[in-house]
Amino acid sequence: MIRFFSIVIFLFPLIAGAQDADVTKYFDDGGMGNPRNAIKVDILQAVGGDVVFSYERFLHDAFSLEVGAGFLRGKYLPPFLTAIDNEEFLSEREGGYKFVITPMFHPYEDPRDGLIYGLQFFVRQNKGISLSSSNEEAGTYDRTDTYIGYYQGYRFEIGDYLSMELAFSGGFIFFDGGLTNTVGTEILDGSQFNILTSLKLAFHK
C-alpha cells in the first residue's frame, strides 16, 4: 500500500502538468494565439493602380490560401519589365478588375510572423487603356493580363491582430490585347518575364 501511494505521489505532478497543457486549448483568447483568418489590403499595388482586398485562410499551421479581388484605378504604373512601346511611365485607362489566388507555405508555422513561400496567380482585365496620354485621338484598347509566378516574402507582427507583409513575385505575364500598330505588327499579344512587389497590411482573427 505504501508503495502504491508513493507511485501516485510521484506521478501526480506529471499528470497535473499534462492536464494543464491539454486544457489550455479550451480557453478562448480571441483568436490571438493562433488566428486562422486574415483580411488584407496591398498598399503598394494600390499605389500602382491595382486596388485589391484579399482574404487568407489557414488550412494548416504551415499552409494557407489567399484569394483576392479588386478594381483598377484610372492612372496606373505599367507592368515592370514589359517594354511595351505604347505604354508610358504613368498610363491611363478607364478601369477594370483583378482576381488573385496565392497558396502559401509558412515554414515557421506562425500566421503573423516569419518567411512565406508560394505561387501567385492573377487575371487583370484592363478597360480602355489610352494609347498615348498626350494624344487623345490615338484611341484606346482593352487588354487581359494573366500572371503566374513564384511568391516569397516576410511577415512582421506589429500588434495582437495586425501584421505587415513585404514580398516580391517573379514570373511570366501573358498579354492578350490584339492591338496592331500602323504597320500591322502585333505589339501586345505574347508573354514576358515580370517582377512584382507587394506591401500588405493584414488584420488577423
Helices and strands as residue ranges (DSSP letters): H 2-23, G 24-26, E 37-42, H 43-48, E 50-60, E 63-72, E 75-76, E 91-92, E 95-105, E 114-130, G 136-138, E 140-157, E 162-176, E 190-204
